[in-house]
Amino acid sequence: MIEIHLLILATVAVLGMVFSYLAITEKDLLKAVGFSAVQAIAYAIAFYILMAPDIVLAYVAIAVGIYSALLVFVISKTERYEVV
């Protein structure tokens, strides 16, 4: 049973890192916010597997909800695509 939890934890951690990389390299800022939200969900699942439900509740509310909404609002006031 513990091996399944470790396998899921490793998979979720890798997914979180992949979506972090995608969020950093994306030129479309709204897609980057979406990738960041998926990364936050992946890390919230990792916290849940590590049996930290209080951290999960706070992390999901802040990282997925407030943070993403604030970034979408700020992006709406600027240009959507990053120009290098």
N, C-alpha and C positions, 0 to 999 in steps of 0.2 A: 504494500500500500504506500509506503514512504517513497518508493521508486517512482510511482506514478506522479506524486506531488512534485518531486524534484524534476521530473521530465517536463511537466506542465510549467513549472517555475522557470526552467531554462528556456523553454519555447517562448513564453511571454516576455522574458527579458530580452531575447534576441529580437522579437517583434518590436518591442519598445525602442531598441537601438536602431533598427531599420527605419522606423517611422521618424525617429529623431533626425537621422541623416537626411531623409526625404524632406522634412520640414526645413532643414537648413539650406538645402540645395535648390529648393523650388523657387522659380521666378514669379509665379502667380501667388500673391500674398494670401488670397482666400484659401487656396489649396494648402498652403503652408499652415494656416490656422487649423484646417481639417486634419492634416497629418499630426499636428501637435496635440489635438484632442484625442486622436486614436492612440498616440503614444501615452497620454495621460491615463486612458482607460486600461492600456496594457499594464502600466505600472500599478494601477489600482488593483487589478487582478492579482498581481504579484504580492501586493501588501495583504490581500485577502488570503492568499495561500499561506503567507507567513503568519496568519492569525493576528492581524492588527486591524480589527473592524473599525475602531474609532478613527484611525488614520485614513482608512478607505473612505469613510463618509465625508471627512473634511477635504480630502484630496479631490474626490469627484466633484464636490460642490464648488470648490475654488478653481481647480485646474481645467475642468471640462466646462463648467457653467459660467462662472463670472469672468474668468480669464479669456475664454473664447469669445464671449459676448462683447467684452471690452475691446478686444483686438478687431473684431468685425466692425464695431462702431468707428474705431480709429481709421481703419482701412477705408471705410465709406467716405471719410472726410479727405482722403488723399487719393492717389492713383492706385489701381489694383495691381499693376505689374511693376516689378522692380526693374529699373533701368540701370545697367552697369556702365 
